[in-house]
Amino acid sequence: MIDDQSNRTLARSKFFDHFGLEGNDCVFTLNSCGGSVTFSGRTAEGFVIEPVSAEQKLYLPKIIECDEIPNNRKEIPTPEVASAYQHLLDIAPLIPDLDHTAEILLLIGRDLIQAHHVIEQKLGPPDLPFAQKLYLGWTIIGEVCLGSAHRPNSIVVNKTHVLDNGRSTLLEPCDSKLLITQEKHQHVVGSCSGIFCTTVNDETPGMSTEDRQFLEIMDREFHRDSYGKWTAPLPFQHDRPVLPNNYTQAMRRAMILDASLRKNPTKLGHALEFMRNIFDRNHTEVAPPLKPNEECWYLPIFGVYHPLKPEKIRMVFDSSARFQDLSLNSVLLSGPDLTNSLIGVLMRFRMEAVAVTADIEQMFHCFGVSEKHRNFLRFLWYTDNDPTKPLTEYRMTVQVFGNTPSPAVATYGFRFAAIQAEHSFGKDVREFVERNFYVDDGLVSLPTSQEAIDLLRRTQALLTHGNLRLHKIASNDPRVMQSFDVKDLAKDLIDLDITHDDLPTQRSLGLVWDLQRDAFGFKLTRKEKPYTKRGVLSCVNSLYDPLGFIAPITIQGKLLLREMTQAPSVDWDAPLPEEFQSRWDDWTQSLTRLGAFNVPRKYLPIGFSQLQEKNVLIFTDASEVAIASVVNQ
């Protein structure tokens, strides 16, 4: 069998046995549409093959023992096939009869490229088979496999196949496409039992086609510009529709925003301050005139406040705004989820004695947008950031908050920068970036303060090299914070005397971390919620506890919610039955006591019990047991 879809020449075990070959075993991986399997087989060299006519000799390359050669006999040319077509009649006598007793023991791959050379060709009508003369004889090519998936006559829904790219399919994979990768024993990842092999990717979900396209775009076009700033393209979908010019929509939204800001001078001041920061950092530029029929897109803007930061607004570029049933986000690839597991980051944060948190300043804005794509980020704002002047067209030069792919682009770029500079700043810096950041928040724990200081300094140097900044540093060890410039510390630490003042609490990924006690706590803002299904659900869901410190308490609230809303006719905004009112009030009142509840950072919850008529949570740090009581009558 001659197969240009195989990159190596293979032979069955019977071939080796027939010639009495022992040979040295080699380990190789067989990649086909059915997946990847690692084998061990003999090798042989020095063989010569020739056609039946003995007119030519070809010297075979190294042969690898493999019993997975397809036994596809239906594609062997015969005189009967040639005689069935007028344009092939003259080659019928040149094709030997099919020997049904002969076995297919040898597959010649493209490592013997001469065997694939076409010396002569006979073509017929477009939809009929044709013939090619190779050095080893004539072959007829017609309704043959092209290395894709075959459409079955019927589909069994409980049986799927795995293609060579890791994707699953209901279609039957082609069995005539082989790829051999020879490996050394020490390079085999995981373990093999002879049938099944394990790899480091076995427990990770396969990427979608769109995610692979995103990474291909980033790998190809992510680069550092002439100013040293990491720059990425907008990852557009393949075969996307052309975006219409939505200037009229953007102007209408800009006028609505202008009217809203003028009615609220405080909000206007916050918005101007936010935009001033963008202008001062050169994250935007005056948009140049558009060329005739040039594609572009305008981003409407709106402002949002963080519930815990009422004095600070974020101006969001609305990439989801639709015009003529299209939006910028609708034609962009969102990219794979590159965010680390929140639980994993928090658990690693609790492993060692010295804990540190830090933040990447305006992470999305640290990565530029390629010049060719900036016209898709046009927007309307006051000239020179002055509300007394008319609106002007600007365009962003950096990745914007609001674009669906921005988190993936920023995380990809952040890790790419760490990989590129690993040789200069150390492997531990790369691991810190890759494993201990949740988007732009970094949390890490180390055995000693000196190790923490050294890691943070090298990480800062790495990020500065790519125009990124690590700041808002906080630690349970004052020596760590004293080792950095005051402007790099968390906001609440800037005006403190680190050595004498009590250290304040910090929020880390939603958790309240008391630096002085090195413990997690809870700060609940009691807002009266209506006694309705919507109000009760809002109250229960307001308890943010990713590590499950107060799970026994939150579960009580959820069970009570389920009991109160069992009736199918309960409306979202209708009052709930009065029979549950007192129990609900008792539970919500018990939440006020959580303000005095602290969990040492290195402790783990192991149980819930009662002690002296009080409900208690039991924690351990693996060396001793600590009991923290939470009254919950």
TIFIMAR-438408 format. One record per residue (C-alpha): residue in one letter; chain; x negated, y negated, z. Coordinates in Angstrom, 3 decimals. Example, Ala and Ser with C-alpha at 12.3 -4.5 7.8 and 13.67 -1.06 7.14 Angstrom:
BEGIN
aa	ch	c1	c2	c3
A	A	-12.300	4.500	7.800;
S	A	-13.670	1.060	7.140;
This chain:
BEGIN
aa	ch	c1	c2	c3
M	A	0.000	0.000	0.000;
I	A	-1.268	-3.467	-0.930;
D	A	0.089	-6.202	1.357;
D	A	-0.951	-9.840	1.123;
Q	A	1.055	-10.552	4.313;
S	A	-1.494	-8.603	6.365;
N	A	-4.798	-10.264	7.159;
R	A	-6.644	-6.967	7.813;
T	A	-6.951	-3.546	6.150;
L	A	-5.370	-0.787	8.242;
A	A	-5.209	3.003	8.175;
R	A	-3.168	5.535	10.093;
S	A	-4.755	7.922	12.594;
K	A	-4.338	10.790	10.102;
F	A	-6.683	8.940	7.714;
F	A	-9.429	8.840	10.375;
D	A	-8.805	12.443	11.361;
H	A	-8.981	13.631	7.733;
F	A	-12.487	12.173	7.343;
G	A	-13.548	13.273	10.833;
L	A	-14.204	9.706	11.987;
E	A	-14.814	8.976	15.646;
G	A	-16.048	5.405	15.614;
N	A	-16.006	2.762	18.331;
D	A	-12.615	1.629	19.608;
C	A	-11.684	-2.025	19.284;
V	A	-8.846	-3.920	20.951;
F	A	-6.567	-5.861	18.622;
T	A	-3.175	-7.558	18.728;
L	A	-0.572	-6.708	16.110;
N	A	1.657	-9.734	15.445;
S	A	4.788	-9.005	13.437;
C	A	8.362	-10.258	13.322;
G	A	9.091	-7.723	16.030;
G	A	6.705	-9.419	18.489;
S	A	3.067	-9.067	19.571;
V	A	1.597	-5.806	20.874;
T	A	-1.988	-5.083	21.884;
F	A	-3.497	-1.775	20.658;
S	A	-6.821	0.016	20.803;
G	A	-8.004	1.863	17.682;
R	A	-10.975	3.233	15.785;
T	A	-12.787	1.327	13.047;
A	A	-14.541	2.573	9.932;
E	A	-16.671	1.060	7.149;
G	A	-18.242	2.095	3.835;
F	A	-15.150	3.351	1.982;
V	A	-14.611	2.898	-1.759;
I	A	-11.255	3.049	-3.583;
E	A	-10.482	3.269	-7.287;
P	A	-7.342	3.457	-9.492;
V	A	-6.091	6.734	-11.008;
S	A	-7.804	5.747	-14.267;
A	A	-11.154	5.433	-12.389;
E	A	-11.853	2.234	-14.362;
Q	A	-12.695	0.126	-11.297;
K	A	-14.245	0.537	-7.859;
L	A	-13.455	-1.648	-4.873;
Y	A	-15.421	-1.560	-1.619;
L	A	-13.121	-1.693	1.391;
P	A	-13.909	-3.977	4.339;
K	A	-13.798	-2.700	7.923;
I	A	-10.711	-0.511	8.421;
I	A	-8.801	-0.614	11.720;
E	A	-6.811	2.352	13.002;
C	A	-3.119	1.451	13.321;
D	A	-0.063	3.711	13.085;
E	A	2.323	0.770	12.629;
I	A	1.886	0.631	8.837;
P	A	5.343	0.225	7.234;
N	A	6.540	3.334	5.424;
N	A	8.321	1.337	2.741;
R	A	8.466	3.761	-0.179;
K	A	11.353	2.105	-2.036;
E	A	9.015	-0.571	-3.456;
I	A	6.543	1.873	-5.054;
P	A	6.650	1.322	-8.856;
T	A	7.734	4.312	-10.986;
P	A	7.998	4.955	-14.729;
E	A	11.804	5.138	-14.329;
V	A	11.957	1.593	-12.970;
A	A	9.807	0.240	-15.803;
S	A	11.886	2.081	-18.414;
A	A	15.060	0.439	-17.115;
Y	A	13.986	-2.993	-18.381;
Q	A	13.237	-3.918	-21.971;
H	A	10.339	-6.227	-21.138;
L	A	8.626	-3.485	-19.064;
L	A	8.999	-0.555	-21.451;
D	A	5.412	-0.708	-22.739;
I	A	3.895	-0.267	-19.256;
A	A	6.053	2.706	-18.258;
P	A	3.457	5.240	-19.577;
L	A	0.748	3.478	-17.544;
I	A	2.504	4.083	-14.227;
P	A	2.057	7.552	-12.654;
D	A	5.019	9.558	-11.390;
L	A	5.842	9.174	-7.711;
D	A	4.274	11.943	-5.597;
H	A	6.878	12.511	-2.874;
T	A	4.428	14.597	-0.848;
A	A	1.854	11.827	-0.644;
E	A	1.756	9.893	2.624;
I	A	1.111	6.174	3.020;
L	A	-2.058	6.202	5.123;
L	A	-3.834	3.028	3.952;
L	A	-2.709	-0.608	3.866;
I	A	-5.016	-2.991	2.008;
G	A	-4.776	-6.497	3.424;
R	A	-5.937	-9.806	2.061;
D	A	-9.401	-9.284	3.585;
L	A	-10.040	-7.435	0.290;
I	A	-8.910	-10.322	-1.844;
Q	A	-10.095	-8.727	-5.109;
A	A	-7.409	-6.067	-4.773;
H	A	-4.796	-8.823	-5.018;
H	A	-6.156	-10.461	-8.188;
V	A	-3.600	-10.522	-11.019;
I	A	-5.238	-9.534	-14.333;
E	A	-2.128	-9.469	-16.481;
Q	A	1.541	-10.274	-15.999;
K	A	4.779	-9.369	-17.782;
L	A	7.759	-11.669	-17.183;
G	A	11.377	-11.221	-18.197;
P	A	14.568	-13.202	-17.571;
P	A	14.522	-15.257	-14.340;
D	A	16.686	-12.843	-12.319;
L	A	14.970	-9.584	-13.341;
P	A	11.889	-7.823	-11.896;
F	A	8.472	-8.555	-13.370;
A	A	5.208	-6.618	-13.477;
Q	A	1.624	-7.477	-12.512;
K	A	-1.546	-5.601	-13.365;
L	A	-4.017	-5.465	-10.489;
Y	A	-7.445	-3.802	-10.382;
L	A	-5.783	-0.719	-8.882;
G	A	-2.976	-0.474	-11.463;
W	A	0.427	-1.863	-12.366;
T	A	3.006	-2.912	-9.774;
I	A	6.598	-4.011	-10.267;
I	A	7.970	-6.908	-8.222;
G	A	11.697	-7.325	-8.012;
E	A	14.138	-7.300	-5.142;
V	A	11.352	-7.118	-2.539;
C	A	10.813	-8.364	0.992;
L	A	9.416	-11.898	1.338;
G	A	8.482	-11.635	4.977;
S	A	11.707	-13.131	6.361;
A	A	14.683	-11.713	8.251;
H	A	17.058	-9.372	6.453;
R	A	20.796	-9.922	6.564;
P	A	22.410	-6.798	8.038;
N	A	25.717	-5.355	6.862;
S	A	27.010	-5.532	10.423;
I	A	25.808	-7.240	13.578;
V	A	25.745	-5.635	17.017;
V	A	26.081	-8.489	19.493;
N	A	24.292	-6.688	22.306;
K	A	21.142	-6.030	20.262;
T	A	18.711	-8.781	19.409;
H	A	15.230	-8.953	17.918;
V	A	12.285	-11.205	18.761;
L	A	10.516	-12.990	15.916;
D	A	6.774	-13.647	15.876;
N	A	7.372	-17.253	17.032;
G	A	9.030	-16.068	20.237;
R	A	12.585	-16.864	19.123;
S	A	15.354	-14.280	19.348;
T	A	17.657	-13.404	16.447;
L	A	20.532	-11.102	15.547;
L	A	18.992	-10.545	12.118;
E	A	16.687	-7.602	11.535;
P	A	13.036	-8.750	11.345;
C	A	10.925	-7.866	8.350;
D	A	8.719	-4.829	8.988;
S	A	6.333	-5.549	6.118;
K	A	4.524	-8.564	7.558;
L	A	1.513	-7.797	9.738;
L	A	-1.102	-9.995	11.371;
I	A	-4.041	-8.441	13.198;
T	A	-6.044	-10.333	15.813;
Q	A	-9.095	-8.518	17.130;
E	A	-9.799	-9.186	20.796;
K	A	-12.453	-8.325	23.308;
H	A	-11.364	-6.613	26.506;
Q	A	-12.267	-9.562	28.683;
H	A	-10.067	-11.852	26.604;
V	A	-6.888	-9.834	27.104;
V	A	-4.588	-12.000	29.249;
G	A	-2.486	-10.194	31.840;
S	A	-2.364	-6.419	31.783;
C	A	-1.435	-3.653	29.340;
S	A	-0.008	-0.239	30.099;
G	A	-0.524	1.012	26.546;
I	A	3.018	0.039	25.568;
F	A	3.879	-3.199	27.342;
C	A	1.551	-6.147	27.844;
T	A	2.016	-9.114	30.156;
T	A	0.909	-12.662	29.471;
V	A	0.917	-15.944	31.367;
N	A	3.923	-17.110	29.328;
D	A	6.213	-14.181	30.151;
E	A	8.206	-16.084	32.781;
T	A	8.527	-19.333	30.824;
P	A	11.405	-20.061	28.431;
G	A	10.549	-20.233	24.749;
M	A	10.544	-23.640	23.116;
S	A	13.261	-24.625	20.707;
T	A	12.465	-25.483	17.104;
E	A	13.000	-29.172	17.888;
D	A	10.597	-29.020	20.846;
R	A	7.930	-27.443	18.636;
Q	A	8.456	-30.197	16.056;
F	A	8.029	-32.816	18.801;
L	A	4.717	-31.328	19.932;
E	A	3.491	-31.027	16.351;
I	A	4.189	-34.740	15.832;
M	A	2.418	-35.675	19.073;
D	A	-0.575	-33.414	18.364;
R	A	-0.924	-34.944	14.917;
E	A	-0.370	-38.649	15.622;
F	A	-1.057	-39.346	19.314;
H	A	-4.191	-41.521	19.453;
R	A	-5.960	-44.417	21.141;
D	A	-5.662	-47.781	19.362;
S	A	-8.368	-50.392	18.869;
Y	A	-7.606	-51.873	22.308;
G	A	-8.030	-48.523	24.078;
K	A	-4.288	-48.026	24.624;
W	A	-2.810	-44.602	24.058;
T	A	-0.282	-44.853	21.233;
A	A	2.399	-42.476	19.988;
P	A	4.938	-42.495	17.162;
L	A	8.671	-42.328	17.638;
P	A	9.431	-38.603	17.156;
F	A	12.107	-38.725	14.466;
Q	A	14.074	-35.625	13.542;
H	A	13.437	-33.946	10.224;
D	A	15.974	-34.760	7.487;
R	A	17.559	-37.466	9.637;
P	A	20.075	-39.950	8.199;
V	A	18.907	-43.471	7.375;
L	A	19.848	-45.920	10.122;
P	A	22.041	-48.851	9.078;
N	A	21.154	-52.426	10.024;
N	A	23.045	-52.997	13.296;
Y	A	22.096	-56.673	13.729;
T	A	25.754	-57.723	14.096;
Q	A	26.275	-55.285	16.974;
A	A	23.090	-56.411	18.737;
M	A	24.049	-60.090	18.364;
R	A	27.511	-59.470	19.793;
R	A	26.056	-57.604	22.785;
A	A	23.435	-60.339	23.273;
M	A	26.147	-63.018	23.418;
I	A	28.103	-60.978	25.983;
L	A	24.952	-60.563	28.115;
D	A	24.178	-64.277	27.822;
A	A	27.667	-65.203	29.053;
S	A	27.396	-62.746	31.957;
L	A	23.975	-64.031	33.058;
R	A	25.044	-67.694	32.940;
K	A	27.938	-66.916	35.280;
N	A	25.505	-65.386	37.792;
P	A	22.348	-67.548	38.226;
T	A	20.812	-65.014	40.641;
K	A	21.126	-62.202	38.132;
L	A	19.780	-64.510	35.415;
G	A	16.707	-65.237	37.515;
H	A	16.073	-61.547	38.103;
A	A	16.460	-60.803	34.385;
L	A	14.054	-63.592	33.393;
E	A	11.512	-62.334	35.928;
F	A	11.719	-58.803	34.521;
M	A	11.330	-60.013	30.939;
R	A	8.503	-62.373	31.897;
N	A	6.531	-59.355	33.078;
I	A	7.074	-57.728	29.668;
F	A	5.946	-60.844	27.811;
D	A	2.910	-61.402	30.060;
R	A	1.701	-57.831	29.527;
N	A	2.061	-58.099	25.718;
H	A	4.602	-55.302	25.679;
T	A	6.603	-57.214	23.092;
E	A	5.940	-59.405	20.075;
V	A	7.860	-61.705	17.794;
A	A	9.449	-59.514	15.129;
P	A	8.137	-60.200	11.616;
P	A	10.618	-60.799	8.752;
L	A	12.082	-57.632	7.288;
K	A	11.239	-56.594	3.766;
P	A	14.099	-56.006	1.317;
N	A	15.963	-52.787	2.203;
E	A	13.527	-52.062	5.050;
E	A	14.971	-49.707	7.660;
C	A	15.245	-51.085	11.181;
W	A	17.266	-50.875	14.382;
Y	A	18.216	-53.399	17.074;
L	A	18.441	-52.373	20.725;
P	A	21.160	-54.056	22.815;
I	A	20.081	-54.897	26.386;
F	A	21.863	-54.618	29.728;
G	A	20.719	-54.919	33.351;
V	A	21.027	-52.407	36.200;
Y	A	20.208	-52.696	39.902;
H	A	18.769	-49.925	42.057;
P	A	21.101	-49.280	45.024;
L	A	18.159	-49.614	47.445;
K	A	16.604	-52.644	45.689;
P	A	19.391	-55.219	45.267;
E	A	16.885	-57.994	44.547;
K	A	15.260	-56.238	41.609;
I	A	16.876	-55.667	38.212;
R	A	15.798	-53.386	35.379;
M	A	16.630	-54.488	31.857;
V	A	17.511	-51.346	29.906;
F	A	17.202	-51.102	26.133;
D	A	20.362	-49.295	25.049;
S	A	19.076	-46.720	22.607;
S	A	22.357	-44.807	22.871;
A	A	24.481	-47.664	21.509;
R	A	26.271	-46.344	18.404;
F	A	26.835	-48.225	15.180;
Q	A	28.585	-46.553	12.247;
D	A	28.496	-43.362	14.314;
L	A	24.693	-43.450	14.650;
S	A	22.315	-44.472	17.427;
L	A	18.553	-44.508	17.734;
N	A	18.656	-41.604	20.188;
S	A	20.788	-39.577	17.785;
V	A	17.922	-39.434	15.241;
L	A	15.058	-38.908	17.722;
L	A	13.724	-35.624	19.078;
S	A	14.138	-35.605	22.854;
G	A	11.067	-33.422	23.305;
P	A	10.525	-30.498	25.713;
D	A	11.069	-30.802	29.437;
L	A	7.492	-31.316	30.616;
T	A	8.481	-32.418	34.123;
N	A	7.095	-30.351	36.976;
S	A	9.453	-28.562	39.343;
L	A	10.524	-30.979	42.083;
I	A	10.486	-28.187	44.665;
G	A	7.005	-27.118	43.556;
V	A	5.589	-30.636	43.867;
L	A	7.128	-31.125	47.321;
M	A	5.975	-27.742	48.611;
R	A	2.384	-28.320	47.480;
F	A	2.582	-31.749	49.135;
R	A	3.096	-29.961	52.469;
M	A	0.201	-27.497	52.305;
E	A	-2.794	-29.408	53.701;
A	A	-3.503	-31.823	56.556;
V	A	-4.093	-35.055	54.605;
A	A	-1.154	-36.074	52.417;
V	A	-1.148	-38.872	49.825;
T	A	1.489	-40.385	47.562;
A	A	0.839	-42.692	44.596;
D	A	2.622	-44.040	41.538;
I	A	1.828	-44.878	37.913;
E	A	2.673	-48.511	37.282;
Q	A	5.334	-48.849	34.551;
M	A	4.466	-45.463	33.115;
F	A	6.588	-45.713	29.956;
H	A	5.092	-49.095	29.075;
C	A	1.576	-47.692	29.384;
F	A	1.970	-45.938	26.023;
G	A	2.187	-47.949	22.833;
V	A	4.365	-47.383	19.781;
S	A	2.822	-46.931	16.356;
E	A	2.998	-50.046	14.187;
K	A	5.072	-48.247	11.545;
H	A	7.896	-47.580	14.036;
R	A	8.142	-50.891	15.900;
N	A	10.942	-52.204	13.685;
F	A	13.174	-49.560	15.252;
L	A	12.696	-51.315	18.614;
R	A	13.862	-54.824	17.678;
F	A	15.970	-56.811	20.159;
L	A	17.351	-60.310	20.738;
W	A	16.235	-62.459	23.688;
Y	A	15.731	-66.100	24.627;
T	A	12.873	-67.798	22.786;
D	A	9.815	-67.940	25.071;
N	A	11.986	-66.348	27.796;
D	A	13.700	-69.745	28.213;
P	A	17.523	-69.562	28.534;
T	A	17.837	-73.111	27.235;
K	A	16.428	-72.017	23.875;
P	A	18.195	-69.967	21.175;
L	A	17.952	-66.200	20.784;
T	A	14.951	-64.884	18.847;
E	A	14.185	-61.504	17.318;
Y	A	11.467	-59.602	19.188;
R	A	10.308	-56.015	19.003;
M	A	8.790	-53.750	21.636;
T	A	5.232	-52.508	21.190;
V	A	5.502	-49.826	23.912;
Q	A	7.734	-46.866	24.696;
V	A	10.974	-48.169	26.200;
F	A	13.114	-47.102	29.119;
G	A	16.265	-45.878	27.384;
N	A	14.759	-43.852	24.544;
T	A	15.524	-40.164	25.051;
P	A	11.973	-38.986	24.181;
S	A	10.183	-41.573	26.365;
P	A	9.792	-39.245	29.415;
A	A	8.340	-36.472	27.249;
V	A	6.052	-38.908	25.385;
A	A	4.760	-40.427	28.638;
T	A	4.186	-37.056	30.329;
Y	A	2.507	-35.669	27.206;
G	A	0.244	-38.743	26.981;
F	A	-0.565	-38.713	30.693;
R	A	-1.678	-35.082	30.563;
F	A	-3.421	-35.541	27.220;
A	A	-5.545	-38.316	28.743;
A	A	-6.481	-36.053	31.658;
I	A	-7.433	-33.183	29.344;
Q	A	-9.574	-35.436	27.137;
A	A	-11.509	-36.772	30.128;
E	A	-11.769	-33.573	32.161;
H	A	-15.500	-33.241	31.502;
S	A	-16.090	-36.753	32.900;
F	A	-13.741	-36.846	35.881;
G	A	-13.393	-33.221	36.958;
K	A	-11.072	-30.264	36.685;
D	A	-9.335	-31.123	39.976;
V	A	-8.244	-34.482	38.525;
R	A	-6.667	-32.704	35.577;
E	A	-4.892	-30.271	37.922;
F	A	-3.649	-33.198	40.034;
V	A	-2.164	-34.817	36.933;
E	A	-0.697	-31.615	35.508;
R	A	0.733	-30.032	38.664;
N	A	1.325	-32.700	41.299;
F	A	3.132	-35.459	39.417;
Y	A	6.883	-35.654	39.081;
V	A	7.155	-38.055	36.123;
D	A	5.273	-41.107	37.518;
D	A	5.176	-40.120	41.228;
G	A	2.106	-38.255	42.420;
L	A	2.120	-36.290	45.679;
V	A	-0.874	-34.273	46.832;
S	A	-2.303	-32.852	50.052;
L	A	-5.951	-32.002	50.760;
P	A	-7.885	-30.593	53.730;
T	A	-9.889	-33.767	54.514;
S	A	-9.602	-37.507	54.046;
Q	A	-12.882	-37.633	52.100;
E	A	-11.591	-35.146	49.538;
A	A	-8.404	-37.192	49.159;
I	A	-10.342	-40.445	48.700;
D	A	-12.670	-38.889	46.134;
L	A	-9.802	-37.371	44.131;
L	A	-7.821	-40.627	44.060;
R	A	-10.821	-42.708	43.042;
R	A	-11.655	-40.430	40.123;
T	A	-7.988	-40.352	39.098;
Q	A	-7.875	-44.145	39.169;
A	A	-10.998	-44.298	37.010;
L	A	-9.491	-41.835	34.537;
L	A	-6.257	-43.814	34.232;
T	A	-8.017	-47.164	33.957;
H	A	-9.955	-45.683	31.037;
G	A	-6.600	-45.301	29.236;
N	A	-5.019	-48.607	30.364;
L	A	-2.953	-46.906	33.082;
R	A	-2.927	-47.894	36.741;
L	A	-2.510	-45.743	39.863;
H	A	-1.084	-47.819	42.713;
K	A	1.399	-47.760	45.642;
I	A	-0.967	-45.468	47.538;
A	A	0.234	-44.276	50.950;
S	A	-1.174	-41.626	53.302;
N	A	-0.744	-40.186	56.775;
D	A	-4.484	-40.789	57.266;
P	A	-5.427	-44.492	57.719;
R	A	-8.953	-43.805	56.452;
V	A	-7.575	-43.005	53.028;
M	A	-5.670	-46.286	52.767;
Q	A	-8.601	-48.316	54.093;
S	A	-10.733	-47.019	51.217;
F	A	-8.663	-48.788	48.548;
D	A	-7.951	-52.364	47.608;
V	A	-4.913	-53.798	49.371;
K	A	-3.180	-54.473	46.048;
D	A	-3.306	-50.723	45.307;
L	A	-1.373	-49.805	48.471;
A	A	2.372	-49.329	48.808;
K	A	4.336	-52.569	49.158;
D	A	5.140	-52.077	52.859;
L	A	1.449	-51.535	53.685;
I	A	-0.052	-54.621	52.057;
D	A	0.405	-56.977	55.043;
L	A	-0.312	-54.438	57.779;
D	A	-3.374	-53.867	59.912;
I	A	-3.784	-50.203	59.031;
T	A	-5.897	-49.405	62.101;
H	A	-3.612	-50.984	64.729;
D	A	-0.074	-51.432	63.396;
D	A	2.430	-48.613	63.309;
L	A	2.726	-47.227	59.826;
P	A	6.149	-47.608	58.195;
T	A	8.234	-44.964	56.454;
Q	A	7.905	-44.385	52.730;
R	A	10.260	-42.850	50.198;
S	A	8.718	-40.005	48.218;
L	A	10.915	-38.500	45.506;
G	A	13.995	-39.412	47.518;
L	A	12.647	-38.111	50.829;
V	A	11.959	-40.418	53.771;
W	A	8.379	-39.835	54.934;
D	A	7.315	-41.269	58.307;
L	A	3.569	-41.907	57.931;
Q	A	3.038	-42.407	61.673;
R	A	4.610	-39.078	62.654;
D	A	3.788	-37.323	59.364;
A	A	7.360	-36.104	59.284;
F	A	10.381	-36.198	57.006;
G	A	13.533	-37.923	58.187;
F	A	16.911	-39.026	56.925;
K	A	18.277	-42.527	56.473;
L	A	21.965	-42.487	55.733;
T	A	23.891	-45.577	54.760;
R	A	27.381	-45.122	56.148;
K	A	29.922	-46.427	53.721;
E	A	33.544	-45.786	54.384;
K	A	34.915	-43.486	51.733;
P	A	38.630	-43.017	51.126;
Y	A	40.127	-39.804	52.485;
T	A	40.682	-38.393	48.997;
K	A	39.142	-35.609	46.931;
R	A	36.938	-38.160	45.162;
G	A	35.869	-39.889	48.382;
V	A	35.108	-36.664	50.268;
L	A	33.105	-35.258	47.350;
S	A	31.125	-38.515	47.122;
C	A	30.292	-38.340	50.824;
V	A	29.160	-34.697	50.696;
N	A	27.013	-35.273	47.618;
S	A	25.357	-38.340	49.161;
L	A	23.213	-36.069	51.360;
Y	A	19.963	-35.688	49.414;
D	A	18.070	-32.705	50.786;
P	A	16.067	-30.894	48.060;
L	A	14.120	-28.756	50.546;
G	A	17.197	-27.654	52.494;
F	A	16.185	-29.066	55.896;
I	A	19.800	-29.752	56.866;
A	A	21.445	-27.075	54.737;
P	A	23.577	-25.731	57.647;
I	A	25.094	-29.182	58.053;
T	A	25.705	-29.907	54.379;
I	A	27.226	-26.437	53.916;
Q	A	29.739	-27.206	56.666;
G	A	30.825	-30.291	54.749;
K	A	31.098	-28.359	51.479;
L	A	33.130	-25.574	53.104;
L	A	35.468	-28.142	54.597;
L	A	35.805	-29.830	51.196;
R	A	36.713	-26.504	49.589;
E	A	39.294	-25.804	52.277;
M	A	40.890	-29.233	51.890;
T	A	41.140	-29.023	48.101;
Q	A	42.272	-25.424	47.630;
A	A	45.695	-26.489	46.411;
P	A	45.476	-26.752	42.592;
S	A	47.724	-29.815	42.512;
V	A	45.384	-32.012	44.596;
D	A	44.809	-35.238	42.677;
W	A	41.408	-36.921	42.732;
D	A	42.702	-40.124	44.320;
A	A	45.647	-38.793	46.346;
P	A	45.302	-38.632	50.174;
L	A	44.250	-35.203	51.459;
P	A	46.335	-33.240	54.032;
E	A	46.356	-34.867	57.488;
E	A	45.674	-31.533	59.188;
F	A	42.004	-31.798	58.122;
Q	A	41.532	-35.452	59.035;
S	A	40.148	-34.927	62.553;
R	A	37.686	-32.214	61.448;
W	A	36.477	-34.395	58.602;
D	A	35.994	-37.388	60.934;
D	A	34.013	-35.229	63.366;
W	A	31.740	-34.011	60.570;
T	A	31.074	-37.469	59.140;
Q	A	30.438	-38.812	62.642;
S	A	27.845	-36.081	63.223;
L	A	25.880	-37.385	60.242;
T	A	24.969	-40.528	62.180;
R	A	22.800	-38.383	64.473;
L	A	20.604	-37.379	61.527;
G	A	18.837	-40.732	61.831;
A	A	16.970	-39.370	64.873;
F	A	16.132	-36.075	63.179;
N	A	12.539	-35.571	62.002;
V	A	10.907	-32.547	60.405;
P	A	7.092	-32.337	60.606;
R	A	5.770	-32.297	57.058;
K	A	4.115	-28.879	57.383;
Y	A	7.073	-27.162	59.031;
L	A	9.530	-24.867	57.259;
P	A	13.162	-24.173	58.267;
I	A	13.656	-20.522	59.228;
G	A	17.060	-20.423	60.897;
F	A	20.147	-21.990	62.434;
S	A	21.448	-21.084	65.860;
Q	A	23.036	-22.394	69.048;
L	A	21.193	-23.378	72.189;
Q	A	22.934	-24.689	75.306;
E	A	26.122	-25.336	73.338;
K	A	24.262	-27.343	70.705;
N	A	23.646	-26.439	67.100;
V	A	19.936	-26.296	66.358;
L	A	17.708	-25.846	63.330;
I	A	14.590	-23.732	63.902;
F	A	11.343	-24.526	62.051;
T	A	7.917	-22.944	61.941;
D	A	4.478	-23.901	60.657;
A	A	3.394	-20.207	60.637;
S	A	1.396	-20.613	63.863;
E	A	4.059	-21.766	66.288;
V	A	7.814	-22.279	66.419;
A	A	9.332	-25.692	66.946;
I	A	13.007	-26.259	67.773;
A	A	14.714	-29.434	66.638;
S	A	18.251	-29.913	67.896;
V	A	20.965	-31.534	65.853;
V	A	24.211	-32.015	67.697;
N	A	27.119	-31.175	65.438;
Q	A	30.249	-30.535	67.501;
